[in-house]
Amino acid sequence: MTTMTEASVREFRMPDVGEGLTEAEILKWYVQPGDTVTDGQVVCEVETAKAAVELPIPYDGVVRDLHFPEGTTVDVGTPIIAVDVAGGGAAPAPAPAEAPAEAPAPAPAGTQPEEPAASEASGSGRQPVLVGYGVAASSTKRRPRKGPEVPVQEASAAIQTEVNGHGAAAAKPRPLAKPPVRKLAKDLGVDLTTVVPSGPDGIITREDVHAAATPVPMPEPVLAAVAPVAPTAPVVTYDRARETRVPVKGVRKATAAAMVGSAFTAPHVTEFVTVDVTRTLKLVEELKQDKDMQGVRVNPLLLIAKALLVAIKRNPDINASWDEANQEIVVKHYVNLGIAAATPRGLIVPNIKDAHDKTLPQLAEALGELVSTAREGKTSPAAMQAGTVTITNVGVFGVDTGTPILNPGESAILAVGAIKLQPWVHKGKVKPRQVTTLALSFDHRLVDGELGSKVLADVAAILEQPKRLITWA
């Protein structure tokens, strides 16, 4: 028989804080067992593959247990903290007879749990701000999801019981696998529902997919002679006394997977142009004195961003993505301009939503907020989603230029090199001029050489003669 103490304990599960992510690392606990917490109080900070996020607790009560220490990576849906709600106020209302007393089990990875219904949240006067708190019977609101919507029949047995009030669905649940494994299965033509999982909690691993994709060998006839033994690969040795090992996780892990996937999925083409930006730098100095630009940061990156936006307006087909599943080119009629930012946690690419609609002062303000938020490590997952085109400024490190890799799902990325005083032929004479090199990488499946060249040439022309910002915009 369940005691009152046990019945009053609520388990808070690791929520999905970033559009289908399957795990997060606990960076810091702000509470300890015995502390009193209130509804909405931040109890810990976690790092997903995209950003660091603070998690609020949805209960009033007393912390009974922290299930994991700091530095632990926890799967979404796993209980991470227990709260005795009887110690912080009235005991919770009893559960319906047909529903289990304890918290519902997490939905399988890859499915999207429903948010609690308004009737459940009204008791505390708030709506949960993160998904992952469980499923309410009357809930119909769902978060946006990637890919085709999963029919209700494919939901887990626990969700079916909560939603319909009767037995579990007969359909099989969606197989548990992380996004890179799902992509590998898709590339190899493997149906995940036929794969036998070997990972913890029934998760399908890359090895499982490879095993399913490997045809079963036919018995070989017995030969009289012994087949030669294949040479083994050389063993890699490590001098551990003079080496440091850093676990690959969080932002670094996500960046590595995204870059490998992009490099081997989209056929990259990179073009270069060297341009005299002396007039652009003069305009930057003039804008710093303009009263309309007071209070915002004005630098060359601002005008480079504006030049790219104008070039996209003149060549809108560059602003597109490749839909492999439907074999379609998706032309975007909006520009979410990504800015690659180096942070202590690794490279991230937040983007300025609807940058094409912003005036120069508005664009300057948005760039300033993006950079400061990234440096503080407070960039939200939403700020890094749905980008269309990206700028990476390698010139701040003194680098002339590079061949940037596309951000996944985007068609182009512009690399800006260091601006240096160099000898340049200007009006028929060799003079010292401020010069930089631009590099534009693009997806050659949807952007041909002519289109890519036009975009890069337009950006260069604007930076050489910035008055074109007025005549071309």
KELOVEX-343696 format. One line per field, with one value per residue (C-alpha): residue number from 0; residue in one letter; x, y, z. Coordinates in Angstrom, 1 decimal, padded with zeros to 4 digits, always signed. Each point is the difference from the previous one (the first is absolute). Layout:
<recs>
i = NUM;...
aa = A;...
u = X;...
v = Y;...
w = Z;...
</recs>
This chain:
<recs>
i = 0;1;2;3;4;5;6;7;8;9;10;11;12;13;14;15;16;17;18;19;20;21;22;23;24;25;26;27;28;29;30;31;32;33;34;35;36;37;38;39;40;41;42;43;44;45;46;47;48;49;50;51;52;53;54;55;56;57;58;59;60;61;62;63;64;65;66;67;68;69;70;71;72;73;74;75;76;77;78;79;80;81;82;83;84;85;86;87;88;89;90;91;92;93;94;95;96;97;98;99;100;101;102;103;104;105;106;107;108;109;110;111;112;113;114;115;116;117;118;119;120;121;122;123;124;125;126;127;128;129;130;131;132;133;134;135;136;137;138;139;140;141;142;143;144;145;146;147;148;149;150;151;152;153;154;155;156;157;158;159;160;161;162;163;164;165;166;167;168;169;170;171;172;173;174;175;176;177;178;179;180;181;182;183;184;185;186;187;188;189;190;191;192;193;194;195;196;197;198;199;200;201;202;203;204;205;206;207;208;209;210;211;212;213;214;215;216;217;218;219;220;221;222;223;224;225;226;227;228;229;230;231;232;233;234;235;236;237;238;239;240;241;242;243;244;245;246;247;248;249;250;251;252;253;254;255;256;257;258;259;260;261;262;263;264;265;266;267;268;269;270;271;272;273;274;275;276;277;278;279;280;281;282;283;284;285;286;287;288;289;290;291;292;293;294;295;296;297;298;299;300;301;302;303;304;305;306;307;308;309;310;311;312;313;314;315;316;317;318;319;320;321;322;323;324;325;326;327;328;329;330;331;332;333;334;335;336;337;338;339;340;341;342;343;344;345;346;347;348;349;350;351;352;353;354;355;356;357;358;359;360;361;362;363;364;365;366;367;368;369;370;371;372;373;374;375;376;377;378;379;380;381;382;383;384;385;386;387;388;389;390;391;392;393;394;395;396;397;398;399;400;401;402;403;404;405;406;407;408;409;410;411;412;413;414;415;416;417;418;419;420;421;422;423;424;425;426;427;428;429;430;431;432;433;434;435;436;437;438;439;440;441;442;443;444;445;446;447;448;449;450;451;452;453;454;455;456;457;458;459;460;461;462;463;464;465;466;467;468;469;470;471;472
aa = M;T;T;M;T;E;A;S;V;R;E;F;R;M;P;D;V;G;E;G;L;T;E;A;E;I;L;K;W;Y;V;Q;P;G;D;T;V;T;D;G;Q;V;V;C;E;V;E;T;A;K;A;A;V;E;L;P;I;P;Y;D;G;V;V;R;D;L;H;F;P;E;G;T;T;V;D;V;G;T;P;I;I;A;V;D;V;A;G;G;G;A;A;P;A;P;A;P;A;E;A;P;A;E;A;P;A;P;A;P;A;G;T;Q;P;E;E;P;A;A;S;E;A;S;G;S;G;R;Q;P;V;L;V;G;Y;G;V;A;A;S;S;T;K;R;R;P;R;K;G;P;E;V;P;V;Q;E;A;S;A;A;I;Q;T;E;V;N;G;H;G;A;A;A;A;K;P;R;P;L;A;K;P;P;V;R;K;L;A;K;D;L;G;V;D;L;T;T;V;V;P;S;G;P;D;G;I;I;T;R;E;D;V;H;A;A;A;T;P;V;P;M;P;E;P;V;L;A;A;V;A;P;V;A;P;T;A;P;V;V;T;Y;D;R;A;R;E;T;R;V;P;V;K;G;V;R;K;A;T;A;A;A;M;V;G;S;A;F;T;A;P;H;V;T;E;F;V;T;V;D;V;T;R;T;L;K;L;V;E;E;L;K;Q;D;K;D;M;Q;G;V;R;V;N;P;L;L;L;I;A;K;A;L;L;V;A;I;K;R;N;P;D;I;N;A;S;W;D;E;A;N;Q;E;I;V;V;K;H;Y;V;N;L;G;I;A;A;A;T;P;R;G;L;I;V;P;N;I;K;D;A;H;D;K;T;L;P;Q;L;A;E;A;L;G;E;L;V;S;T;A;R;E;G;K;T;S;P;A;A;M;Q;A;G;T;V;T;I;T;N;V;G;V;F;G;V;D;T;G;T;P;I;L;N;P;G;E;S;A;I;L;A;V;G;A;I;K;L;Q;P;W;V;H;K;G;K;V;K;P;R;Q;V;T;T;L;A;L;S;F;D;H;R;L;V;D;G;E;L;G;S;K;V;L;A;D;V;A;A;I;L;E;Q;P;K;R;L;I;T;W;A
u = +000.0;+001.3;+000.7;-001.0;+003.6;+000.6;-003.2;+001.0;+003.4;+000.0;+002.8;+001.1;+001.2;+002.6;-002.0;+000.6;+001.3;+001.1;-002.2;+000.3;+003.4;+000.5;+002.4;+001.4;+002.9;-000.7;+002.5;-001.0;-002.5;-001.5;-001.7;+000.9;-002.1;-002.0;-000.3;-003.5;-001.0;-002.9;-001.8;+002.1;+003.3;+003.1;+001.6;+002.8;+001.8;+000.4;+001.9;-001.6;+001.7;-001.1;+000.2;+000.0;-003.5;-001.3;-002.8;-002.8;-001.8;-003.8;-000.8;+000.0;+001.6;+003.3;+002.8;+000.2;+002.8;+002.2;+000.3;+003.2;+003.1;+001.3;+001.7;-002.3;-001.7;-003.6;-002.5;-003.2;-002.8;+002.2;-000.9;+002.7;-001.4;-002.6;-002.2;-002.2;-003.0;-001.6;+002.9;-000.8;-003.7;-003.2;+000.4;-000.8;-003.5;-000.4;+000.5;-003.0;-000.7;+001.0;+003.3;+003.2;+001.0;+003.5;+001.2;-000.6;+002.9;+002.0;-001.0;+002.4;+002.8;-001.0;-003.6;-001.3;-001.8;-003.1;+000.0;-002.2;-003.5;-001.2;-002.1;+003.0;+002.1;-002.8;+000.6;+003.3;-001.1;+002.7;+000.6;+003.2;+002.6;+001.9;-001.3;+000.6;-002.2;-002.4;-003.2;-003.5;-003.1;-001.6;+003.1;-000.2;+002.8;+003.2;+003.4;+001.1;+001.8;+002.5;-000.9;-003.3;-002.4;-000.2;-003.6;-001.7;+000.0;+003.8;+000.1;+001.3;-002.4;+000.3;-001.1;-002.8;-001.3;+000.2;-001.6;-002.8;-000.6;+000.2;+002.5;+003.3;+000.1;+000.6;+002.5;+003.8;+001.7;+002.6;+003.4;+002.4;+003.0;+001.9;-000.1;+003.4;-001.0;-003.3;+001.9;+002.4;-002.9;-001.6;+003.2;+000.5;-003.7;-000.6;-003.5;+000.6;-003.1;+001.8;+003.2;+000.7;+001.3;+003.1;+000.3;-001.2;-003.8;-000.5;+001.8;+001.1;+003.8;+002.0;+001.4;-003.5;-000.8;+003.2;-000.7;-003.5;+001.4;+002.6;-001.4;+000.1;+003.0;-000.7;+001.9;+003.3;+001.1;+002.7;+003.4;+002.9;+002.5;-000.2;-000.9;+002.7;-000.6;-000.8;+002.5;-001.3;-000.1;+002.9;-000.8;+000.0;+001.9;-000.4;+002.5;-002.6;+002.5;+000.4;-003.5;-003.3;-003.3;-003.0;-003.4;-001.9;-003.4;-002.4;+000.5;+003.3;-001.7;-002.9;+002.3;+002.2;-003.1;-001.5;+003.2;+000.7;-003.6;+000.1;+003.4;-001.0;-003.6;+000.1;+002.5;+001.9;+001.4;+002.0;+000.8;+002.3;+000.2;+002.5;-001.5;+001.0;-002.2;+001.6;-003.3;-001.9;+002.4;-000.5;-003.8;+000.4;+001.7;-002.7;-002.8;+001.6;-000.7;-003.5;-002.7;-002.2;+002.7;+000.7;-000.2;+000.8;+003.3;+001.1;+002.7;+001.0;-002.0;-003.2;+000.5;+001.1;-003.2;-002.0;+001.8;-000.8;-003.6;-000.2;+001.8;-002.6;-002.8;+001.5;+000.6;-002.8;+000.6;+003.2;-002.2;-001.3;+000.4;+000.0;-002.8;+001.4;-003.1;-002.3;+002.7;-000.9;+001.9;-001.6;+000.5;-000.3;-001.8;+001.6;+003.6;+001.0;+003.6;+002.4;+003.2;+002.6;+001.2;+002.9;-001.0;+001.7;-002.3;+000.9;-001.2;-003.7;-002.0;-002.9;-002.0;-001.8;-003.6;-001.5;+003.2;-001.2;-002.7;+002.4;+001.3;+003.7;-000.4;-002.3;+002.5;+002.8;-002.0;-000.8;+003.7;+001.0;-002.5;+001.0;+003.7;-000.4;-002.5;+002.4;+003.0;-002.0;-001.0;-003.7;-000.9;-003.3;-000.6;-002.7;+002.5;+002.1;-002.8;-001.5;+003.0;+000.1;+003.5;+003.0;+003.0;+003.2;+002.6;+003.4;+001.7;-000.2;+002.7;+002.2;-000.8;-000.2;-003.0;-001.0;-002.3;-003.0;-002.2;-003.8;-002.1;-002.4;-003.2;+001.5;+001.0;+002.9;+002.5;+002.2;+003.5;+001.5;+003.8;+002.3;-000.1;+003.6;+001.7;+001.5;+001.3;-002.9;-000.5;-002.5;-000.9;+003.0;+002.6;+001.3;-001.1;-000.4;-003.6;-002.0;-000.5;-001.7;-000.8;-003.5;-000.8;-003.5;-000.7;-003.3;-001.9;+000.5;-003.2;-002.1;+002.4;+001.9;+003.3;-001.8;-002.3;+002.7;+002.3;-002.6;-000.7;+003.7;+000.6;-002.9;+001.3;+003.5;-001.4;-002.0;+003.0;+002.1;-002.7;-002.2;-002.3;-001.5;-001.7;-002.4;-000.3;-000.4;-002.0
v = +000.0;+003.4;+002.3;+003.7;+001.0;-002.0;+001.2;+003.7;-000.4;+001.4;-000.9;+002.7;-001.5;+001.4;+001.9;+000.3;+003.6;+000.2;-001.4;-003.8;-000.2;-003.3;+000.9;+002.9;+000.4;+001.3;+002.9;+001.4;-000.7;+003.2;-002.0;-002.9;-002.6;+001.7;+003.3;+001.5;+000.7;+001.9;-000.4;+001.6;+000.1;-000.9;-003.1;-000.8;+000.9;-002.6;+000.0;-001.5;-000.5;+003.5;+002.3;+000.3;+000.2;+000.7;-002.4;+001.2;-002.4;-000.3;-000.8;+001.5;-002.1;-001.3;-001.5;-003.7;-001.2;+001.0;-003.1;+001.0;+001.9;+003.0;-001.0;-003.0;-000.3;-001.1;-001.2;+002.0;-001.3;-001.3;+001.2;+002.4;+001.4;-001.1;+002.6;-000.7;+002.2;-000.7;+001.8;+003.2;+000.3;-002.1;-003.6;-000.6;-001.0;-003.8;-001.5;-001.5;-003.6;-001.1;+001.9;-001.1;+002.0;+000.6;+002.4;-001.3;-001.6;+002.1;-000.2;-001.9;+002.1;+001.7;+000.5;+003.2;-000.1;+002.1;+003.1;-000.2;+001.2;+003.3;-001.7;-001.6;+003.2;+002.2;-001.4;+001.8;+002.9;-000.5;-001.9;-002.1;+001.7;-003.2;-003.2;-003.2;+000.4;-002.8;-000.4;+001.2;-001.7;+003.1;+001.4;+000.7;+002.6;-001.4;+001.5;+000.4;-003.1;-000.9;-002.4;-001.7;+000.0;-003.3;-001.3;-000.4;-003.8;+000.0;+001.6;-002.0;-002.1;+002.5;+002.9;-002.0;-000.8;+003.6;+001.5;-002.6;-001.3;-003.6;-002.6;+000.4;+000.4;-003.0;+001.7;-000.3;+003.0;+001.9;-001.6;+001.8;+001.5;+003.2;+002.3;-001.0;-003.6;+000.7;+001.8;-002.9;-002.4;+002.2;+000.2;-003.8;-000.8;-001.7;-000.1;+000.7;-002.0;-003.1;+000.7;-001.8;+002.6;-000.7;+003.3;+000.9;+000.2;-001.4;+002.8;-001.0;+000.7;+000.6;-003.5;-001.4;+001.9;-001.2;-003.5;+000.2;+001.4;-002.7;-002.9;-003.5;-001.8;-003.2;-003.1;-000.3;-003.3;-001.8;+000.5;-002.3;+002.8;+002.4;+003.5;+002.6;+002.1;+003.6;+002.5;+001.7;+003.8;+001.5;+000.6;+003.7;+000.7;+002.9;+001.6;+000.7;+001.5;+002.9;+000.3;+001.5;-001.6;+002.3;-001.8;+000.9;+001.2;+003.0;+002.7;-001.6;-003.3;+001.5;+002.2;-002.9;-002.1;+002.9;+000.9;-003.6;-000.5;+003.3;-000.7;-003.5;+000.9;+003.3;+000.4;+003.1;+002.5;+003.0;+003.1;+002.9;+003.7;+002.6;+003.5;+003.6;+000.9;+003.4;+001.9;-002.4;+000.7;+003.7;-000.4;-001.9;+003.0;+002.3;-002.1;+000.0;+003.7;-000.3;+000.9;-002.9;-002.5;+001.2;-002.7;-002.8;-001.6;+000.9;-002.1;-001.5;-003.2;+002.1;+001.3;-003.4;-001.5;+002.7;-000.6;-003.7;+000.7;+002.3;-002.6;-002.6;+002.4;+000.3;-003.8;-001.6;-003.6;-000.1;+000.1;-003.6;-003.5;-003.5;-002.3;-003.5;-001.9;+001.8;+000.7;+003.7;+003.3;+002.2;+003.7;+002.2;+003.3;+001.2;+000.2;-001.3;+001.2;-002.2;+001.4;-002.6;+000.7;-001.5;-000.6;-001.7;-003.0;-000.2;+001.4;+000.9;+001.7;+002.0;+001.9;+003.4;-000.8;+001.8;+002.0;+001.0;+002.3;+001.8;+003.6;+000.6;+001.2;-003.0;-002.4;+001.6;-000.5;-003.6;-000.8;+001.5;-002.0;-003.2;+000.4;+001.0;-002.9;-002.5;+001.2;-000.4;-003.5;+000.8;-000.6;-001.9;-003.1;+001.9;+002.7;-002.7;-001.5;+000.7;+002.0;+000.4;+001.6;+000.5;+002.4;-001.1;+002.7;-001.7;+003.3;+000.8;-002.6;+001.5;-002.7;+001.0;-002.3;-003.7;-002.5;-000.1;-003.0;+000.6;+000.2;-003.1;+000.9;+003.2;+000.6;+002.5;+001.4;+003.1;+000.1;+003.4;+000.3;+002.5;+003.6;+001.0;+003.0;-001.2;+001.5;+000.2;+001.5;+002.9;+002.4;-001.2;+000.4;-002.4;+001.3;-001.4;-001.1;-002.1;-003.4;-003.2;-003.4;-001.5;-003.7;-001.3;-003.7;-001.3;-003.2;-000.9;-002.1;+003.1;+002.8;-000.1;+001.9;+002.9;+000.7;-000.4;+002.3;+002.7;+000.1;+000.2;+002.6;+002.1;-000.1;+001.1;+002.8;+001.4;-000.1;+001.7;+002.7;+000.0;+002.6;-003.0;-000.8;+002.9;-000.6;-003.8;-000.4
w = +000.0;-001.0;+003.0;+000.0;-000.1;-003.2;-001.6;+000.6;-001.8;-003.6;-002.4;-002.4;-003.3;-002.3;-002.6;-003.7;+000.0;-003.7;-002.7;+000.3;+001.8;+001.8;+002.8;+002.0;+002.5;+003.5;+000.3;+003.5;+002.7;+001.7;+002.8;+002.4;+001.8;+002.8;-001.8;-000.5;-003.6;-001.6;-003.3;-002.7;+002.0;-002.0;+001.5;-002.4;-003.2;-002.8;-003.3;-003.1;-003.3;-000.8;+003.0;+003.8;+001.5;+003.5;+001.2;+002.2;+002.3;-000.5;+003.7;+003.5;+002.6;+001.6;-002.0;+001.0;-002.3;-003.0;-002.1;-001.9;+000.8;-002.0;-003.2;-000.7;-003.5;+000.5;-002.6;-000.6;+002.1;+002.8;+003.6;+001.2;+003.3;+002.5;+001.8;+003.0;-000.8;+003.4;+001.6;-002.1;+000.2;-000.5;-001.2;-003.6;-001.1;-000.3;-003.4;-001.9;+000.7;-003.5;+000.0;+001.8;+003.1;-001.1;-002.7;-003.6;-001.7;-002.5;-003.7;-002.3;-001.4;-003.2;+001.0;+001.4;+003.4;+000.4;+002.4;+003.1;-000.4;+001.3;+002.6;+001.6;-000.1;+001.4;+003.5;+000.2;-002.2;-002.7;-003.2;-000.1;-002.2;-000.9;-001.4;+001.8;+003.0;-001.1;-001.9;+001.0;-001.1;-001.6;-001.6;-003.7;-000.4;-001.5;-000.7;-003.6;-001.2;-002.6;-002.8;-000.6;+002.9;+001.9;+000.1;+003.4;-000.6;+000.3;+003.4;+003.0;+002.1;+002.9;-002.2;-001.5;+003.5;+001.1;-003.2;-000.7;+003.5;-001.0;-001.0;-001.9;-003.8;-002.1;-002.3;+000.7;+001.6;-002.0;+000.3;+002.4;-001.8;+000.0;-003.0;-001.4;+000.1;-001.7;-002.8;-000.3;-000.3;-002.7;-002.0;+000.2;-000.8;+003.4;+001.5;+003.7;+001.0;-001.2;+001.9;+003.3;+002.5;+002.2;+001.8;+003.5;+000.4;-003.5;-001.9;-003.5;-000.5;-003.2;+000.3;+000.0;-003.2;-001.7;+001.0;-001.4;-003.3;-000.4;-002.0;+001.6;-001.6;-001.8;+001.2;-001.7;-001.5;+002.0;-001.7;+000.2;+000.5;+002.9;-001.0;+000.7;+003.1;-000.8;+001.5;+003.1;+000.3;+002.0;+003.6;+001.0;+003.1;+002.4;+002.4;+002.7;+002.4;-002.4;-001.5;+001.2;-001.0;-000.3;-000.4;-003.1;+001.1;+000.0;-002.6;-001.3;-000.6;-001.8;-002.1;-001.0;-001.1;-001.9;-001.9;-000.9;-001.2;-002.0;-001.6;-001.2;-000.9;-001.9;-002.8;+000.9;-002.4;+001.2;-002.0;+001.0;-000.8;+001.3;+000.4;+000.9;+003.0;+000.7;-000.7;+002.3;+002.9;-000.6;+000.1;+003.3;+001.5;-001.3;+001.3;+003.5;+000.1;-001.4;+002.6;-001.3;+000.9;+003.5;+002.6;-002.4;-001.1;-003.5;-001.6;-003.4;+000.8;+000.1;-003.6;-001.2;+001.4;-001.7;-003.3;+000.2;+000.6;-003.0;-002.1;+001.1;-001.0;-003.5;-000.2;+002.1;-001.2;+002.1;+003.1;-000.1;+001.4;-001.4;+001.1;-000.6;+001.2;-002.5;-002.6;+000.0;+000.1;+002.7;-000.8;+003.1;-000.2;+003.2;+001.2;+003.4;-000.1;+002.0;+001.6;+001.0;+003.5;+002.0;+003.6;+003.0;-000.7;-003.7;-003.3;-000.2;-002.8;+001.3;-002.6;-000.3;-000.8;-003.0;-000.6;-003.4;+001.5;+002.4;-000.5;+000.5;+003.6;+000.7;-001.5;+002.0;+003.2;-000.8;-000.8;+003.3;+002.0;-001.8;+000.7;+003.7;+000.7;-001.7;+002.1;+003.2;-001.0;+000.2;-003.7;-000.1;-002.2;-001.9;-001.0;-001.8;-001.9;-003.5;-001.3;-003.8;-000.8;+002.2;+000.4;+001.7;+000.8;+000.1;-000.6;+003.8;+000.5;-002.7;-002.5;-003.7;-000.7;-000.1;-001.6;+002.5;+000.4;-000.5;+003.1;-000.4;-001.8;-001.6;-003.5;+000.4;+002.5;-000.4;+001.6;+000.5;+000.3;+001.7;-001.3;-000.7;-001.4;-003.4;-003.2;-002.4;-003.5;+000.6;-002.8;-002.1;+002.8;+002.7;+003.4;+003.5;+000.4;+002.5;-001.6;+001.1;-001.5;+000.0;-000.4;-000.8;+000.4;-001.4;-000.5;-003.7;+000.0;-000.1;-000.7;-003.3;-000.7;-001.7;+003.0;+002.6;-002.0;-000.4;+003.8;+000.8;-002.6;+001.3;+003.5;-001.2;-002.1;+002.9;+002.3;-002.6;-000.7;+003.1;-001.6;-001.9;+003.3;-000.9;-003.7;+000.2;+003.2
</recs>
